[in-house]
């Protein structure tokens, strides 16, 4: 829990610093982009059985993403879409006598984004759909749900940007003993504009 708070605080600080570093005139954010991210995840699998405890999940993984932005209106407003695929598992944080293994993997996010350009810095919000696989001793099951979050990107030159995101995932489906997955993700991102 302490590690989650530290990582989330670092991501929040990065968002604030990058947002404050933008200049007044608009940057052209339009076009395709892609990149990689390092994510720290924490959350719970809410048990689907009455009287059962929830299962904590967490850990690091990476993602690859690709998207497209459009400058709209006066040029300071930016809208876009993004597809992201997480690489690696998010594991149950408890293991001991009588415990089951439990992982969430292959998380695929579809996001719609809208934000405001402040010079070389773009601050945005997003929402969309997420899909993944939940694996346990009961087997592998497809899960799906929603994502919502905030982010910031800062252009360091004409082709590259660094950024950070905070995202909330809510997914459900599959074996009833393991109910909905509620997970927070703090990410540091490196993206390239095509």
Legacy VTK file of the C-alpha trace (Angstrom):
# vtk DataFile Version 3.0
C-alpha trace
ASCII
DATASET POLYDATA
POINTS 194 float
0.000 0.000 0.000
2.837 2.420 0.880
4.539 1.669 -2.455
1.259 2.348 -4.269
0.893 5.713 -2.492
4.498 6.683 -3.315
4.163 5.730 -6.999
0.784 7.461 -7.331
2.202 10.574 -5.645
5.169 10.565 -8.021
2.868 10.289 -11.035
0.646 13.085 -9.686
3.703 15.306 -9.131
4.885 14.573 -12.677
1.453 15.565 -14.033
1.581 18.866 -12.154
5.170 19.713 -13.126
4.651 18.949 -16.805
1.395 20.901 -16.898
3.105 23.921 -15.323
5.939 23.880 -17.863
3.793 24.647 -20.947
3.959 28.010 -22.752
1.065 30.105 -23.966
0.989 29.330 -27.716
-0.497 26.140 -29.114
1.535 23.091 -30.144
0.475 20.967 -33.109
-0.442 17.619 -31.469
-2.253 16.238 -34.533
-1.230 12.975 -36.154
-0.269 9.447 -35.221
1.886 8.541 -32.223
3.063 5.406 -30.441
5.135 4.471 -27.447
5.778 2.464 -24.312
4.891 2.881 -20.652
5.951 1.518 -17.270
2.963 0.907 -14.996
2.460 0.295 -11.281
-0.890 -1.356 -10.532
-2.803 -1.932 -7.312
-6.361 -2.925 -6.506
-8.727 -5.706 -5.524
-10.669 -8.604 -6.932
-13.989 -8.225 -5.141
-15.187 -11.711 -4.181
-18.387 -12.894 -5.822
-19.211 -15.228 -2.906
-21.138 -14.067 0.144
-18.931 -13.898 3.236
-15.676 -14.287 1.293
-12.761 -11.866 1.484
-11.531 -9.693 -1.361
-8.210 -10.503 -3.052
-5.508 -7.840 -3.304
-3.687 -7.578 -6.642
-0.724 -5.472 -7.707
2.676 -5.180 -9.317
4.592 -3.669 -12.214
4.112 -4.274 -15.917
4.700 -2.525 -19.202
2.472 -1.447 -22.072
2.737 -0.529 -25.734
0.305 1.964 -27.223
-0.613 3.695 -30.467
-3.027 6.537 -31.111
-4.085 9.509 -33.189
-4.777 13.115 -32.173
-6.683 15.921 -33.868
-6.374 19.642 -33.122
-9.943 20.978 -33.002
-11.612 24.332 -32.499
-9.123 27.134 -31.887
-6.215 24.685 -32.024
-5.717 24.475 -28.256
-8.258 21.677 -27.860
-7.002 18.210 -28.757
-9.171 15.101 -29.239
-7.879 11.615 -29.898
-8.170 7.861 -29.663
-5.643 5.395 -28.254
-5.188 1.621 -28.173
-2.944 0.090 -25.488
-1.856 -3.455 -24.652
-0.336 -4.370 -21.281
2.583 -6.806 -21.302
2.937 -8.962 -18.182
0.666 -10.117 -15.379
-0.913 -8.310 -12.447
-0.724 -10.867 -9.630
-2.579 -11.562 -6.406
-0.536 -9.902 -3.658
-1.181 -12.659 -1.070
0.141 -16.187 -1.271
0.191 -18.726 1.536
-1.258 -22.027 2.739
-4.567 -22.696 1.044
-4.368 -19.661 -1.252
-5.143 -19.788 -4.977
-3.036 -18.121 -7.609
-4.835 -15.315 -9.382
-3.574 -13.094 -12.212
-4.949 -10.551 -14.651
-3.164 -10.367 -18.003
-3.487 -9.261 -21.633
-5.252 -6.017 -20.706
-6.317 -4.201 -23.871
-7.562 -0.616 -23.501
-9.539 1.470 -25.993
-9.549 5.134 -24.944
-11.175 8.301 -26.174
-9.205 11.402 -25.146
-9.841 15.131 -25.002
-7.506 17.737 -23.601
-6.043 21.197 -23.673
-2.708 22.178 -25.211
-0.574 24.638 -23.256
2.433 25.159 -25.487
4.490 21.984 -25.464
2.316 20.413 -22.766
-0.971 18.567 -23.286
-3.248 17.899 -20.295
-6.094 15.488 -21.016
-8.772 13.228 -19.654
-9.844 9.912 -21.117
-12.444 7.175 -20.824
-13.109 3.941 -22.648
-13.342 0.171 -22.553
-10.889 -2.454 -21.251
-10.619 -6.189 -21.888
-8.392 -8.813 -20.294
-7.918 -12.370 -19.041
-8.354 -13.467 -15.426
-6.536 -16.717 -14.607
-6.922 -18.877 -11.498
-7.163 -22.532 -10.488
-10.691 -22.381 -11.926
-9.313 -21.637 -15.405
-8.921 -18.668 -17.725
-11.836 -16.277 -18.234
-12.354 -13.188 -20.363
-13.191 -10.036 -18.424
-14.209 -6.592 -19.622
-15.254 -3.217 -18.301
-14.433 0.479 -18.319
-11.429 2.738 -17.844
-11.228 6.408 -16.896
-8.317 8.668 -16.046
-6.186 11.760 -16.553
-2.822 12.304 -18.185
-0.214 14.768 -19.387
2.320 14.742 -22.225
5.228 17.135 -22.744
7.091 17.465 -26.060
10.859 17.318 -25.509
11.583 17.810 -29.229
9.704 17.591 -32.545
9.339 13.801 -32.400
9.346 12.692 -28.750
7.252 13.365 -25.667
7.326 12.167 -22.053
4.240 11.877 -19.898
2.305 10.295 -17.071
-1.186 8.861 -16.566
-3.434 7.849 -13.692
-6.104 5.313 -14.664
-8.956 3.483 -12.907
-10.086 0.112 -14.300
-13.342 -1.673 -13.434
-13.729 -5.100 -15.075
-15.992 -8.090 -14.540
-16.831 -11.500 -15.995
-15.958 -15.174 -15.753
-15.874 -17.422 -12.684
-18.418 -16.118 -10.149
-16.197 -16.766 -7.103
-13.941 -13.975 -8.339
-16.144 -10.938 -8.884
-15.247 -7.534 -10.306
-11.646 -6.361 -10.645
-11.073 -2.792 -9.464
-7.561 -1.565 -10.215
-5.619 1.704 -10.201
-2.658 2.194 -12.519
0.030 4.906 -12.406
2.128 5.090 -15.586
5.211 6.856 -16.892
5.178 7.131 -20.697
7.551 7.731 -23.608
5.895 8.449 -26.933
7.028 9.169 -30.478
5.088 11.270 -32.947
4.974 9.913 -36.505
LINES 1 195
194 0 1 2 3 4 5 6 7 8 9 10 11 12 13 14 15 16 17 18 19 20 21 22 23 24 25 26 27 28 29 30 31 32 33 34 35 36 37 38 39 40 41 42 43 44 45 46 47 48 49 50 51 52 53 54 55 56 57 58 59 60 61 62 63 64 65 66 67 68 69 70 71 72 73 74 75 76 77 78 79 80 81 82 83 84 85 86 87 88 89 90 91 92 93 94 95 96 97 98 99 100 101 102 103 104 105 106 107 108 109 110 111 112 113 114 115 116 117 118 119 120 121 122 123 124 125 126 127 128 129 130 131 132 133 134 135 136 137 138 139 140 141 142 143 144 145 146 147 148 149 150 151 152 153 154 155 156 157 158 159 160 161 162 163 164 165 166 167 168 169 170 171 172 173 174 175 176 177 178 179 180 181 182 183 184 185 186 187 188 189 190 191 192 193
